[in-house]
């Protein structure tokens, strides 16, 4: 039997609010996550991490552990399968932590030194905790600060521009009527998704099959193929449902450990990380020390701009937290300089964490802009209007669209900014001092190559196949809406299959590039399918499939500055007798191209803004200099915002058409974080008259500053 196709009117699915297509499965428990899927004859692996910050493994005393109930094997550097780490993968050279159990060196506290496999996870954990590992300990150094004499400028980096420069900054600063020259710091921060990292590996008819929780199955499959010297076609990675990621769920040592152990045992093996293990194995946001120097005319027009950012990296791998990048997009000056520097310490390698670079960088930059506005006697929004560039300040390229001033205008109207008394410390409500602040937000909106397939099924429905990753953003639903619009059918006639490397290569869910990249591929495949389906014609029993690959098109995309923008507004109440800071209102207005699904988009913006609030007031991982490890490496010791800390948050957007863009979409997953901490810090200044240049805004810092002002 064959079905017939009919031409229908466009549905307008894109731009209309839709609940998640997998929502019912998630709330009823029908959706299964990586650590929940059943496998016959499943064994469990438990990682053993180093307790010293630097040295060598002298011995792994596993004899007694191997005799414990249920224990199947103990892997370590003396007996583990060998892996290849000298390669360039999808995102560059691998973090050496992927090469677990290859040598006896220990570069930081929490480095994997062994794995215990057992019949149950309880047996594996008990045996892992009983395993004795002895070390030859060496002196370590984990102290990060801006005065490090060993800080250095890294060589050219494949993913980050290390330095940009034009004009004579020193001369322009010397000739400026107003100068801001300050240091701002942000602490080490961690991204712990609700779902811990979990991977199950098995060999199936000579093919490696991994069920994982990740941000890109193409990425992880490629890394595993390199590491284990496998034909890429012989590796399959599936990741259907992901309970949050935020940059942390790429290729990791738990996946490598699962594959190693499955190879040794010849049966499926699952490895799940604990919260404490996640503090050292999944990456984190590096602390930063940022010096910003701004020189301006008396009216606030920038003449000199210098933003230098220092972050730590590990002794074994370089990672740049690109905090100085935001100024390359936001503000121009006659002389303009940005620089990233590093210091190597005996710590785990930092990694991408939601809005990498722009999150800490915006705190420093947007705080400095507020200080400049104060010195010039200019309204902070008016200052930004005066310094709005027409083209990229560093690149000189045109913007695909830039409506940041529209965001400020709409946000100021809704927030009541015109009624603000600019004088600090004049509003009081009982014991509370009140203040308001604002800051700009931006984040790049890139695109990556992807393949997709769309099939017209005999029953009149359509199936979209693309190796996208839905990490909680609503990507699966977005692909359904995009396809429904092109196919001119209702969304309930479209199904989406995602999260499987067998579906073909596709961009990861990261860098605010996922939806834009996948939507382009789905659109092209759906358009091709429409060409093949004659109105009123039949669909054979096997269906009709059209495929797309955007690799060539991505390479020919016109060079422009492509970014999402926004304006953040905050109102705070500060009790200078207790040091308590309460955020009473947050408003974010964004310009992010076509909004595919307003329901999930608003959730993304609000989630990002909540993250920014938590960054401003709470989050700070502290390292013990004596041990080299964390103080309180768990979610009791690492503070973050709870429901009681989060006020009414409003998020909205302005129209932002993007001419000559293939899909008109921009990223929204990260721009919501950017600028929030600065807006809150600026509001605290407005409330108290005291500048705070170091995050988080802890009560002790508020009290110390208040006493210093008395």
C-alpha positions in Angstrom: 0.0 0.0 0.0 1.3 3.5 -0.8 0.3 6.8 0.8 -0.3 9.9 -1.1 1.1 13.3 -0.4 -0.7 16.6 -0.4 0.6 20.1 -0.5 -0.5 22.0 2.6 -0.1 25.6 3.8 2.9 26.5 5.9 2.3 25.7 9.5 4.2 28.5 11.2 5.6 26.0 13.6 8.9 27.9 14.0 8.2 30.8 16.3 5.3 29.2 18.1 5.5 27.8 21.6 5.6 24.0 21.7 6.1 21.7 24.7 8.9 19.2 24.3 8.1 16.2 22.2 9.8 13.9 24.7 8.4 15.7 27.7 5.9 13.0 28.7 8.5 10.3 28.4 10.8 12.3 30.7 8.3 13.1 33.4 6.9 9.5 33.5 10.3 7.9 33.6 9.9 6.2 30.2 13.0 8.1 28.9 16.1 6.2 29.9 19.4 7.9 30.5 22.9 6.5 30.0 23.2 5.0 33.5 19.8 3.4 33.5 19.7 1.3 30.3 19.7 -2.5 30.9 22.4 -4.8 29.5 22.7 -8.5 29.9 25.8 -9.6 31.9 26.6 -6.0 32.8 29.7 -5.4 34.9 30.5 -2.2 36.8 33.7 -0.2 36.9 34.8 2.2 39.6 37.6 4.7 39.2 40.3 5.1 41.8 41.7 8.7 41.8 45.1 9.9 43.1 45.2 11.5 46.5 48.5 13.4 45.8 48.9 16.5 43.6 52.2 15.5 42.0 54.4 12.4 41.9 54.5 8.9 40.7 52.6 5.7 41.5 55.0 3.4 43.3 52.7 0.5 43.7 49.1 -0.7 43.3 48.4 -3.3 45.9 45.6 -5.2 44.3 46.0 -8.8 45.5 43.6 -8.5 48.5 41.1 -6.5 46.4 41.0 -9.2 43.7 40.0 -11.6 46.3 37.0 -9.5 47.4 33.4 -10.7 46.5 32.4 -10.0 43.0 35.6 -8.3 41.9 36.5 -9.2 38.3 39.7 -7.2 37.6 41.8 -4.2 38.6 43.3 -2.1 35.8 46.2 0.3 36.3 49.2 1.5 34.4 50.9 -1.9 34.7 48.3 -3.9 32.9 45.8 -1.7 31.1 45.4 -1.8 27.3 47.5 0.7 25.5 45.9 3.7 23.8 47.1 6.3 21.2 47.0 9.9 22.4 49.1 11.5 19.7 46.4 12.7 17.3 44.3 15.7 16.3 40.6 15.1 16.8 37.4 17.0 16.0 38.3 19.7 18.6 42.1 19.6 18.5 44.6 17.5 20.5 43.1 15.4 23.3 43.4 16.2 27.0 46.0 13.7 28.3 43.5 12.6 31.0 42.0 10.5 28.2 45.2 8.4 28.2 44.4 6.8 31.5 46.6 4.0 33.0 49.4 4.6 30.4 52.2 5.6 32.8 52.9 6.1 36.5 53.0 9.9 36.5 50.4 11.8 38.7 49.9 15.5 37.6 47.1 16.5 40.0 44.8 15.3 42.8 42.1 13.3 41.2 44.1 11.8 38.4 42.8 8.2 37.6 45.3 5.7 38.8 43.2 2.5 38.7 39.8 1.0 38.1 38.1 -1.8 39.9 35.5 -3.9 38.0 32.9 -6.0 39.8 29.6 -7.7 39.3 27.7 -4.9 41.0 28.5 -1.2 41.5 28.4 -1.6 45.3 31.0 -4.3 45.1 33.1 -2.2 42.7 32.9 0.8 45.0 33.8 -1.1 48.2 36.8 -2.7 46.5 37.9 0.6 45.0 37.8 2.2 48.4 39.9 -0.7 49.8 42.5 -0.5 47.1 45.9 0.7 48.4 48.0 2.9 46.1 51.4 4.1 47.2 53.1 7.1 45.8 56.5 8.8 45.5 55.3 12.3 46.3 56.8 15.5 44.7 56.3 19.1 45.7 53.3 20.7 44.1 52.0 24.2 43.3 48.4 25.2 43.0 48.5 28.9 43.9 46.9 31.1 41.3 47.2 34.9 41.4 48.0 37.8 39.1 51.6 38.3 40.4 52.9 34.9 39.2 56.3 35.5 37.7 56.0 32.3 35.6 52.9 33.5 33.7 53.4 33.3 30.0 51.8 34.1 26.6 50.9 30.9 24.8 51.8 30.2 21.2 49.1 30.3 18.5 46.1 28.3 19.6 43.8 26.4 17.2 40.6 27.6 18.9 41.4 30.9 20.6 43.1 34.1 19.2 45.7 34.8 21.9 46.4 38.5 21.2 45.0 41.3 19.1 46.5 44.8 18.7 46.1 48.0 16.8 47.4 51.5 17.6 49.5 52.7 20.5 47.6 52.0 23.7 50.2 53.7 26.0 50.1 56.9 24.0 46.3 57.0 23.9 46.0 56.3 27.6 48.4 59.1 28.3 46.4 61.5 26.2 43.0 60.4 27.7 41.0 62.8 29.9 39.6 59.9 31.9 41.3 56.6 32.7 40.1 53.4 34.3 42.9 50.9 35.3 41.7 48.1 37.5 42.1 44.4 38.2 39.0 42.1 38.4 39.1 38.5 39.5 36.8 35.5 39.2 37.2 32.2 41.0 37.3 28.6 39.9 33.7 27.5 39.1 32.2 24.1 38.3 29.4 22.8 36.1 27.7 19.8 37.5 24.7 18.7 35.5 21.8 16.9 37.2 22.7 13.7 35.5 26.3 12.5 36.3 28.6 11.3 33.6 28.0 7.7 32.7 29.1 5.4 29.9 28.5 1.7 29.1 30.7 0.0 26.5 30.4 -3.4 24.9 31.7 -5.2 21.8 28.9 -6.4 19.5 30.0 -8.6 16.5 33.4 -6.9 16.4 31.9 -3.4 16.7 32.4 -1.1 19.7 29.0 0.1 21.0 29.0 2.8 23.6 25.9 4.2 25.4 26.8 7.5 26.8 25.7 10.9 28.1 27.4 13.5 25.9 27.2 16.7 23.8 28.1 15.1 20.5 28.2 11.4 19.6 30.2 12.2 16.5 32.8 13.8 18.7 33.0 11.0 21.2 33.0 8.2 18.6 35.9 9.9 16.8 37.9 10.3 19.9 37.4 6.6 20.8 38.3 5.5 17.3 41.6 7.5 17.6 42.4 6.3 21.1 41.9 2.6 20.4 43.2 2.7 16.8 39.8 1.6 15.3 38.2 2.1 12.0 35.7 5.0 12.7 32.9 2.9 11.0 33.4 0.2 13.7 32.5 2.6 16.6 29.0 3.5 17.5 28.1 6.0 20.2 24.5 6.6 21.4 23.3 9.3 23.6 19.5 9.7 23.3 18.7 11.6 26.5 21.1 13.9 28.3 20.4 15.4 31.7 22.4 18.6 31.3 26.0 19.1 30.1 27.1 22.8 30.1 30.3 22.0 28.3 31.4 19.1 30.5 30.1 16.2 28.5 32.6 15.5 25.7 35.2 12.7 25.6 36.2 11.8 29.1 38.2 9.2 31.1 35.1 7.3 32.2 34.3 6.4 28.5 37.9 5.3 28.0 37.8 3.2 31.2 34.6 1.5 30.2 36.0 0.5 26.8 39.2 -0.7 28.3 37.4 -2.8 30.8 34.9 -4.2 28.3 37.8 -5.2 26.1 39.6 -7.0 29.0 36.4 -8.7 30.3 34.6 -9.4 27.1 31.3 -8.2 28.5 29.5 -4.9 28.8 30.9 -2.5 31.4 29.4 0.6 32.9 31.4 3.4 34.6 29.5 6.2 36.4 31.3 9.2 38.0 30.5 10.4 41.5 30.0 14.0 42.3 33.4 14.2 44.0 35.1 12.6 41.0 33.4 15.1 38.7 35.3 17.9 40.4 38.6 16.7 38.9 37.6 14.8 35.8 35.1 16.8 33.7 36.7 20.2 33.5 35.8 23.5 35.2 36.0 27.2 34.6 39.5 28.5 35.4 39.9 31.3 37.9 40.9 34.6 36.1 42.8 37.7 36.9 41.9 40.4 34.4 43.4 43.9 34.1 41.4 46.4 32.1 42.6 49.8 31.1 40.2 52.2 29.4 41.1 55.7 28.2 38.3 58.1 27.1 37.5 61.7 26.3 35.6 63.6 28.9 32.3 62.7 27.3 33.2 58.9 27.5 34.3 58.2 24.0 36.9 55.4 24.1 40.3 56.2 22.8 42.3 53.4 24.4 41.1 49.8 25.2 43.4 47.2 26.9 42.0 43.9 28.3 44.5 41.3 29.5 43.3 38.1 31.0 45.3 35.5 33.0 44.0 32.0 33.7 45.5 28.8 35.0 46.0 25.6 33.1 47.3 22.2 34.0 50.9 21.0 33.8 49.9 18.5 31.0 47.6 20.4 28.7 46.9 24.1 27.7 43.4 25.6 28.0 42.7 29.2 27.4 39.7 30.8 29.1 39.2 33.5 26.5 38.1 36.3 28.9 39.5 39.1 26.8 37.5 38.1 23.7 34.3 40.1 24.4 35.9 43.5 23.9 36.9 42.5 20.4 33.2 42.5 19.5 31.7 45.1 21.8 33.8 48.3 21.9 36.2 50.0 19.6 38.9 52.5 20.3 41.7 54.2 18.4 44.2 51.9 20.2 42.9 48.5 21.0 44.7 45.6 22.7 43.6 42.2 24.1 45.8 39.4 25.4 45.4 36.0 27.1 48.1 34.6 29.3 48.5 31.3 31.2 50.2 29.9 34.3 50.8 26.2 34.6 49.9 24.6 37.9 49.5 21.1 39.4 45.7 21.1 38.8 43.3 19.4 36.4 42.9 21.0 33.0 40.1 23.6 32.9 37.6 23.2 30.1 34.6 24.8 28.5 31.9 25.9 30.9 28.7 27.6 29.8 29.6 30.9 28.1 33.4 30.2 28.3 35.4 33.4 28.0 32.5 35.8 27.9 31.1 34.8 31.3 34.1 35.9 33.4 35.2 38.4 30.7 31.9 40.3 30.8 32.2 40.7 34.6 35.5 42.5 34.2 34.6 44.5 31.1 31.1 45.5 31.9 32.2 46.5 35.5 35.0 48.6 34.0 32.5 50.3 31.6 30.3 51.2 34.6 33.3 52.7 36.4 34.1 54.7 33.3 30.5 56.0 33.1 30.7 57.0 36.8 34.0 58.9 36.2 32.6 60.7 33.1 29.3 61.5 34.8 27.5 59.7 31.9 24.6 57.3 32.2 25.9 53.7 31.7 23.5 53.1 28.7 24.4 56.4 27.1 28.1 55.5 27.4 27.4 52.3 25.4 25.5 54.3 22.8 28.4 56.6 22.3 30.8 53.7 21.8 28.6 51.6 19.5 30.8 50.3 16.6 29.6 50.1 13.0 31.8 47.1 12.2 33.8 44.6 14.2 36.3 46.6 16.3 39.2 44.2 15.6 38.1 42.3 12.5 36.6 45.2 10.6 33.9 42.8 9.3 30.3 43.8 9.1 27.9 42.4 11.6 25.3 39.9 10.4 23.0 41.9 12.6 23.6 43.9 15.8 20.7 45.1 17.9 22.3 45.5 21.3 21.1 49.1 21.5 17.5 47.9 20.8 17.9 45.5 23.7 19.1 48.4 26.0 16.2 50.6 24.8 13.5 47.9 25.4 15.1 46.8 28.7 15.4 50.3 30.0 11.7 51.0 29.2 10.5 47.8 30.9 12.9 48.2 33.9 12.1 51.8 34.6 15.6 52.9 34.1 14.6 56.5 33.3 13.5 57.0 36.9 16.8 55.9 38.3 18.7 58.3 40.5 22.3 57.9 39.4 23.8 58.8 42.8 25.0 55.8 44.7 23.8 55.0 48.3 20.7 57.2 48.3 17.9 54.6 48.2 17.0 52.9 51.4 14.2 50.5 52.5 14.6 49.9 56.3 17.9 48.1 56.8 18.4 47.5 53.0 20.3 49.8 50.6 18.8 49.5 47.1 20.6 49.8 43.8 20.2 49.0 40.1 22.8 48.1 37.5 23.1 47.1 33.9 25.5 45.4 31.5 25.8 44.2 27.9 25.8 40.6 26.8 27.1 38.9 23.7 28.1 35.5 22.5 29.4 34.2 19.2 26.8 32.5 16.9 28.9 30.2 14.8 27.9 27.2 12.7 29.4 23.8 12.0 28.9 21.2 9.3 26.2 18.6 9.7 24.4 15.9 7.8 20.7 15.1 8.0 18.1 12.8 6.4 14.4 13.3 6.2 12.1 10.5 5.2 8.5 10.5 4.1 6.9 7.5 5.6 4.1 5.4 4.0 1.7 6.4 6.8 1.9 10.1 6.0 4.4 11.0 8.8 7.9 12.1 8.4 11.1 11.1 10.2 14.1 13.4 10.8 17.4 11.8 11.4 20.3 13.9 12.6 23.0 13.3 15.1 22.0 16.2 17.3 22.4 16.2 21.1 19.5 17.4 23.2 21.2 18.3 26.5 18.0 19.7 27.9 17.7 22.6 25.5 14.8 21.3 23.5 16.9 20.5 20.4 14.8 17.5 19.5 11.6 19.6 19.5 13.4 22.4 17.6 14.3 20.0 14.8 10.6 18.8 14.6 9.4 22.4 14.2 12.0 23.3 11.6 11.1 20.2 9.5 7.4 20.8 9.9 7.7 24.3 8.5 9.6 23.2 5.5 7.4 20.1 4.9 4.2 22.2 5.5 2.7 19.7 8.0 1.7 19.8 11.6 4.5 19.1 14.0 2.7 16.0 15.3 3.4 14.4 11.9 7.1 14.7 12.4 9.4 12.4 14.5 13.0 13.1 15.2 15.8 10.5 15.8 18.9 12.0 17.4 21.9 11.1 19.5 23.4 8.3 17.5 26.7 8.4 15.6 25.4 6.0 13.0 23.1 8.9 11.9 26.1 10.6 10.4 28.4 13.4 11.4 27.0 16.6 12.9 28.0 19.5 15.0 28.2 19.1 18.8 25.8 20.8 21.2 28.3 23.5 22.2 29.4 27.0 21.6 25.8 28.1 21.0 26.1 26.4 17.5 24.0 23.3 17.8 20.5 24.3 16.8 21.7 26.7 14.1 24.0 24.0 12.6 21.4 21.2 12.7 18.5 23.3 11.5 20.4 24.2 8.4 21.0 20.5 7.5 17.4 19.6 8.3 16.1 22.4 6.2 18.1 21.4 3.2 17.1 17.8 3.5 13.4 18.6 3.9 13.5 21.0 0.9 15.1 18.3 -1.2 12.4 15.8 0.0 9.7 18.3 -1.0 11.1 18.4 -4.5 10.9 14.6 -4.8 7.4 14.3 -3.5 5.0 15.2 -6.3 1.6 16.6 -5.0 -0.9 13.7 -4.8 1.8 11.2 -5.7 2.4 8.0 -3.8 5.0 7.1 -1.1 6.3 3.6 -1.6 6.4 1.2 1.4 10.1 1.8 2.0 9.4 5.6 2.1 11.3 8.3 0.4 14.4 9.8 1.9 16.4 12.9 1.1 19.8 13.7 2.6 21.9 16.8 3.1 25.4 17.7 4.0 26.3 21.4 4.8 30.1 21.0 4.9 30.6 22.8 1.6 28.0 25.4 2.3 29.5 26.3 5.7 32.8 26.8 4.0 31.3 29.4 1.6 29.3 31.3 4.2 30.1 35.1 3.9 32.6 36.3 6.6 30.8 38.5 9.1 30.7 39.1 12.8 27.9 36.8 13.9 26.8 37.1 17.5 23.8 37.1 19.8 23.4 40.2 21.9 21.6 41.3 25.0 21.2 43.8 27.8 21.0 42.7 31.5 19.3 44.7 34.2 19.5 44.0 38.0 18.0 45.4 41.2 19.6 44.5 44.5 19.1 45.0 48.2 22.2 45.1 50.4 22.4 44.9 54.2 25.8 46.3 55.1 25.4 45.2 58.7 25.3 41.5 57.7 26.8 41.6 54.3 23.7 40.0 52.7 23.0 40.8 49.1 19.6 40.0 47.7 18.8 40.2 44.0 15.2 41.5 43.8 14.8 41.7 40.0 16.5 40.5 36.9 15.5 41.5 33.4 17.3 40.3 30.2 16.4 41.4 26.7 18.1 39.7 23.9 18.6 39.8 20.1 19.2 36.3 18.9 17.8 35.9 15.4 14.8 33.7 14.7 13.5 32.2 18.0 12.5 28.7 17.0 10.5 27.8 20.1 9.6 30.7 22.5 8.7 28.3 25.3 12.1 26.6 25.5 14.0 29.7 24.5 12.7 31.6 27.4 13.7 28.7 29.7 17.2 28.9 28.2 17.6 32.6 28.8 16.2 32.4 32.4 18.5 29.4 33.1 21.5 31.3 31.9 20.5 34.4 34.0 20.1 32.2 37.1 23.5 30.8 36.4 24.9 34.4 36.2 23.2 35.3 39.6 24.8 32.2 41.1 28.2 33.2 39.7 27.8 36.7 41.2 26.8 35.7 44.7 27.8 32.2 45.5 30.1 30.0 43.3 33.7 29.6 44.3 35.7 26.4 44.4 38.6 26.7 46.9 41.8 24.7 46.7 43.8 23.6 49.8 47.4 24.7 49.0 48.7 22.0 51.3 47.0 19.0 49.7 46.4 20.5 46.2 42.8 19.3 46.3 39.5 21.0 46.8 38.0 22.0 50.1 34.4 20.6 50.0 34.4 18.8 46.7 30.7 18.1 46.7 27.4 20.0 46.3 27.3 20.7 50.0 30.7 22.5 50.1 30.3 24.1 46.7 27.7 26.8 47.1 25.3 27.8 44.3 22.0 29.6 44.0 18.9 27.8 45.4 15.2 28.7 44.9 15.3 31.1 47.8 18.1 33.1 46.1 16.4 33.5 42.8 13.9 36.4 42.3 11.5 37.1 39.6 13.5 36.8 36.4 12.1 38.2 33.1 13.6 37.3 29.8 12.4 38.5 26.4 13.8 39.4 23.0 13.6 42.0 20.2 13.1 41.2 16.6 16.4 40.4 15.0 16.2 39.5 11.4 19.5 38.3 9.9 19.7 39.2 6.2 21.3 36.7 3.8 21.6 34.0 6.5 20.6 30.5 5.5 18.4 29.9 8.6 18.4 33.3 10.4 19.0 31.6 13.8 21.6 32.5 16.4 22.6 30.7 19.6 20.8 31.3 22.9 22.2 28.7 25.3 25.0 30.9 26.6 24.3 34.6 26.1 21.9 34.6 29.0 24.8 34.0 31.5 26.9 36.9 30.0 26.7 40.2 31.8 24.5 39.2 34.7 27.3 39.2 37.3 28.5 42.6 36.2 24.9 44.0 36.3 24.6 42.7 39.8 28.0 44.1 40.9 27.2 47.4 39.3 23.9 47.4 41.2 25.7 46.7 44.5 27.9 49.8 43.8 24.8 51.8 43.1 23.3 50.7 46.4 26.4 51.1 48.6 28.8 53.4 46.7 31.5 50.7 47.0 33.0 48.9 44.0 33.4 45.2 44.2 35.9 43.8 41.6 36.2 40.2 42.9 33.7 37.4 42.7 31.7 36.1 44.4 30.1 39.0 46.3 30.4 37.2 49.6 29.0 38.7 52.8 32.5 39.1 54.3 33.6 41.1 51.3 30.6 43.4 51.6 31.3 43.9 55.3 35.0 44.5 54.8 34.2 47.1 52.1 31.6 48.8 54.2 33.9 49.1 57.2 36.7 50.5 54.9 34.3 53.2 53.7 33.4 54.2 57.3 
